[in-house]
Structure formats: structure tokens, C-alpha cells
Amino acid sequence: MRAFSAATRLGAVALSLTLLAGCASNDTDPFADEGKYANTGERELYELARDALDRSLYTTAIERLEALDSRYPFGKHAEQAQLELIYAYYESGKWEEARAAASRFVRLHPDHPQADYAYYLRGLAAWQAGRFSLERMRVIDISKRDLGATRDAYNDFRDLLTRYPQSDYAPDARQRVVYLRDLLARHELHVADYYLRRGAFVAAVKRGRWVLENYPESSAGPDALATMVEGYQGLGMNDRAREVLQVLKENAPDHDQLKNGAFKPRH
């Protein structure tokens, strides 16, 4: 099987979050006639797809790779074409298609030597779908938004690290997991703060506990404890509030809410 090109792998590893320039207007396929590829053999069709990828003509590459996958699903180049199709979807900004293709690949080829690459690209596609435009524009704090795709990215990268801890993509995935873990934890605390301001103290305590249980290594831990203290105080459960407050003092003695005397039992 032909090895995945260095340019292709490096393109996926890059941390850049720059918008992918649209090239559809110049991405024309000279084979785009009725009944295209009908008389094209597997090897020739694969080489045509590779040529389009090498020239960053991703729309054309997708068309040819999809045709190859459809016409020669068990051919010599089938597995490599499926991998390259994930990459082409990703580079063209088709995040959901990239995730679906990656999921299909790992389901069909769980022991493939480049299965880690499929997991990695699946995570990158969710990463882009969940945070790219908002972070680039910096309109609002993205931790306040619906983070469904971000959770997908977090889970995808964790899957990669669990299954392939020695993967070439593991170091980058670890960095992204740290970032995403903090983002998701902060999102939970924004929701908890909403509950506190509306007197829904039980719900606020549950959110704080959720952060501690599910994101124990996040930087949001002290704020989660502070949220629980406020929630217990609001419920009049002052013994529990004092217990959690003591944990906060032991673990984050310089927390802002300790300095400004914010914790006063509610009556």
C-alpha cells in the first residue's frame, strides 16, 4: 500500500486555525462529463485523485476519491483512498463529512496501521466545527456557547490517546485535550452561575460537582468548589458549605472569592 505522503500528514498536524481558502471556483475537473470515470481503471482513478490532492484541488479530489470508493470498494487502493478522502473533506471544510468518513474507516479497519490518523482527523474536524469561527472573530467567550462539537472533539482526542498513546499525533492531541477540558468545565460553570443568579441552588451545586467529577484536572476546579459553597449557602446547608469551603481554602488559598469575603451564609 502506498504510504501516506508527508505533505498530507503535515497538513493535518498543523495547529493553524486559519480559514481554508475556498478554491472551488478554480477547482474544475476535466473529466466532469456525463458518465465520468465509467471507463477509468482503479489505478488511473487513484492517480487522478492523488494529482488533485497534490494540487490542493480538494473538490475534484473528493469527487474522484468518492468515485474510487464507490466503484472499487475492495480494490488495491481502497483503504488509502478512504484515508485520503477524510483528509480532502477536512481540507475543504466539510467537517461533518470528514468525521463520518473517519468513523467509517476506524469501524471497517480498526487494526489499520494508520487508524490513529483517522482518529486524529476526526478530532480535528470536530475541533474546527466547534470553535473556529467564534475564536477567530472573538465576538464572545466561546465557553458560553453550545459546545456539542467541542465535546465531540474532546472525546475524539481522548479516544486517540487511550488507543494510541505512542502515536505521532498524541502530543498534539494531549495539548488539545487540556484546552478543551478547561473550555468544557468553564461552560458548565457559566451554566451554574446562571442557576445561582436565579436561586436554583440545587442545580448549581450539581453543576459544580459535575465539573469536579468529570474534569478533575481542569483549572476550573477551585471555581467549581466556590460554586458549590454558594449553592449550599443558598440552600441553608451551612455545614456542607463550610466543608466545601475548607477544601477550597486548602487547595486554592488565593482564590478571589476568599479574598473579597464573598462567602456569607444566606438566611
C-alpha positions in Angstrom: 0.0 0.0 0.0 1.3 3.4 -0.8 2.5 5.4 2.2 0.5 8.5 3.1 2.5 11.5 1.8 4.5 13.6 4.2 2.8 16.7 2.9 -0.6 15.2 3.7 0.3 14.2 7.2 2.0 17.5 8.0 -1.1 19.4 6.7 -3.2 17.6 9.3 -0.8 18.1 12.2 -0.5 21.8 11.7 -2.1 23.8 14.6 -3.1 26.7 12.4 -6.7 27.8 12.6 -6.7 29.9 9.5 -9.8 29.6 7.3 -9.2 27.3 4.4 -9.3 29.3 1.3 -12.1 28.4 -1.0 -10.8 27.2 -4.3 -14.0 25.8 -5.7 -14.1 28.4 -8.5 -10.8 27.2 -9.9 -11.3 23.6 -8.9 -12.6 22.2 -12.2 -12.4 18.6 -13.3 -11.6 18.0 -16.9 -13.3 14.5 -16.5 -16.6 16.1 -15.3 -18.7 14.7 -18.2 -21.8 12.6 -18.1 -20.7 9.1 -17.1 -17.4 10.3 -15.8 -14.8 7.7 -14.8 -17.0 5.0 -16.3 -14.0 3.7 -18.3 -11.4 4.7 -15.8 -9.5 1.9 -14.1 -8.7 1.8 -10.4 -5.1 2.7 -10.6 -5.7 5.6 -13.1 -8.6 6.9 -11.0 -6.4 6.8 -7.8 -3.6 8.6 -9.6 -6.1 11.3 -10.8 -7.3 11.7 -7.2 -3.7 12.0 -5.9 -2.9 14.6 -8.6 -5.9 16.7 -7.4 -4.8 16.4 -3.8 -1.2 17.4 -4.7 -2.5 20.5 -6.3 -4.9 21.3 -3.4 -7.9 20.8 -5.7 -10.0 19.3 -2.9 -13.4 19.4 -4.5 -12.0 17.5 -7.5 -10.1 15.1 -5.2 -13.3 14.4 -3.2 -15.2 13.6 -6.4 -12.5 11.2 -7.7 -12.0 9.6 -4.3 -15.7 9.1 -3.8 -15.9 7.5 -7.3 -13.0 5.3 -6.4 -14.6 4.2 -3.1 -17.9 3.5 -4.9 -16.5 1.6 -7.9 -13.6 -0.2 -6.3 -14.6 -0.7 -2.6 -12.2 -3.7 -2.2 -9.5 -2.6 -4.6 -5.8 -2.3 -4.1 -6.1 1.4 -3.3 -9.4 1.3 -1.4 -8.1 1.8 2.1 -5.6 4.5 1.2 -8.3 6.3 -0.8 -10.6 6.2 2.2 -7.9 7.8 4.3 -7.2 10.5 1.7 -10.9 11.2 1.4 -11.1 12.0 5.1 -8.2 14.5 4.6 -9.8 16.0 1.5 -13.1 16.6 3.4 -11.2 18.2 6.2 -9.2 20.5 4.0 -12.3 21.6 2.1 -14.0 22.5 5.4 -16.5 19.6 5.2 -16.3 18.9 8.9 -19.2 16.5 9.3 -18.3 14.6 6.2 -14.7 14.2 7.5 -16.0 12.9 10.8 -18.4 10.5 9.2 -15.6 9.2 6.9 -13.2 8.8 9.7 -15.7 6.9 11.9 -16.4 4.6 8.9 -12.7 4.0 8.4 -12.0 3.0 12.0 -15.1 0.8 12.1 -14.0 -1.0 8.9 -10.3 -1.1 9.6 -9.7 -1.0 13.4 -6.3 -2.6 13.1 -5.0 -0.5 10.2 -1.5 1.0 10.9 -2.9 4.5 10.2 -6.1 4.2 12.2 -4.6 6.7 14.6 -4.5 9.2 11.8 -8.3 8.7 11.2 -9.0 9.3 14.9 -6.9 12.4 14.8 -8.5 13.9 11.8 -12.0 13.1 13.3 -11.0 15.1 16.3 -9.6 18.0 14.2 -12.8 18.2 12.2 -14.9 18.5 15.4 -12.4 21.0 16.8 -12.8 23.2 13.8 -16.6 22.8 13.7 -16.9 23.7 17.3 -14.6 26.7 17.8 -13.0 28.1 14.7 -15.2 30.9 13.6 -16.1 32.2 17.1 -12.5 32.2 18.3 -11.2 33.9 15.1 -13.8 36.6 15.4 -13.5 36.9 19.2 -17.1 38.1 19.4 -17.9 36.4 22.7 -16.5 33.9 25.1 -16.9 30.6 23.3 -17.3 28.8 26.6 -20.7 30.4 26.8 -21.9 28.7 23.6 -23.4 25.4 22.8 -20.4 23.1 22.8 -21.7 19.9 21.2 -19.0 19.7 18.6 -16.4 20.7 21.2 -17.4 17.7 23.3 -17.0 15.5 20.3 -13.5 16.8 19.7 -12.6 16.2 23.4 -13.9 12.7 23.2 -12.2 12.0 19.9 -8.8 13.1 21.1 -9.2 11.2 24.3 -10.0 8.1 22.3 -6.9 8.6 20.3 -4.8 8.9 23.4 -6.4 5.9 25.0 -6.0 3.7 22.0 -2.7 5.0 20.6 -0.7 6.7 23.4 2.5 6.5 21.4 1.0 7.8 18.2 2.8 10.6 16.4 -0.4 12.6 16.9 -0.6 12.0 20.6 1.5 15.1 21.8 -0.8 17.5 19.8 -3.9 15.6 21.0 -2.8 16.0 24.6 -2.5 19.7 24.3 -5.9 20.0 22.7 -7.4 17.8 25.4 -6.1 20.2 28.1 -7.6 23.2 26.3 -10.9 21.5 25.6 -11.2 20.2 29.2 -10.9 23.7 30.6 -13.3 25.1 28.0 -16.0 22.5 28.8 -15.5 22.9 32.5 -15.9 26.7 32.2 -19.0 26.2 30.2 -20.5 24.1 33.0 -19.7 26.9 35.5 -21.3 29.6 33.3 -24.5 27.5 33.5 -24.0 27.1 37.3 -23.7 30.8 37.6 -26.9 31.3 35.7 -28.6 29.0 38.2 -27.1 30.8 41.2 -28.4 34.1 40.0 -31.9 32.7 39.7 -31.9 30.9 43.0 -31.7 27.4 41.5 -29.2 26.3 44.1 -29.6 22.6 43.8 -28.9 22.7 40.1 -25.8 25.0 40.7 -24.4 22.5 43.2 -24.9 19.7 40.8 -23.0 21.6 38.1 -20.1 22.3 40.4 -19.9 18.7 41.4 -20.1 17.6 37.8 -17.0 19.7 37.0 -15.1 18.2 39.8 -16.1 14.6 38.9 -15.7 14.8 35.2 -12.9 17.3 34.7 -10.8 16.8 37.8 -7.6 18.1 36.2 -9.1 21.3 34.8 -8.1 24.7 36.1 -11.8 25.3 36.9 -11.7 23.1 40.0 -11.4 26.0 42.5 -14.3 27.9 40.8 -16.4 24.7 40.9 -15.8 24.4 44.7 -16.7 28.1 45.1 -19.9 27.5 43.1 -20.8 24.6 45.5 -20.2 26.8 48.5 -22.6 29.4 47.2 -25.1 26.8 46.3 -25.1 25.2 49.7 -25.3 28.5 51.5 -28.3 29.4 49.3 -29.9 26.2 50.4 -29.2 27.0 54.1 -26.9 23.9 54.3 -24.2 25.8 56.1 -22.4 22.7 57.5 -21.9 21.4 53.9 -20.9 24.8 52.8 -18.2 25.0 55.5 -16.9 21.6 54.5 -16.5 22.6 50.8 -15.2 26.0 51.8 -12.4 24.3 53.8 -11.5 22.2 50.8 -11.3 25.4 48.7 -9.1 27.1 51.3 -6.7 24.1 51.3 -6.5 23.8 47.6 -6.8 27.4 46.4 -6.0 29.8 49.3 -5.6 32.7 46.9 -9.0 32.3 45.3 -10.6 35.7 44.6 -13.8 34.9 46.5 -11.8 34.1 49.6 -10.0 37.4 49.3 -13.1 39.5 48.9 -15.1 37.8 51.6 -17.8 36.7 49.2 -18.9 33.6 51.2 -21.5 34.7 53.7 -24.3 32.3 54.7 -27.7 33.2 53.3 -30.7 33.3 55.7 
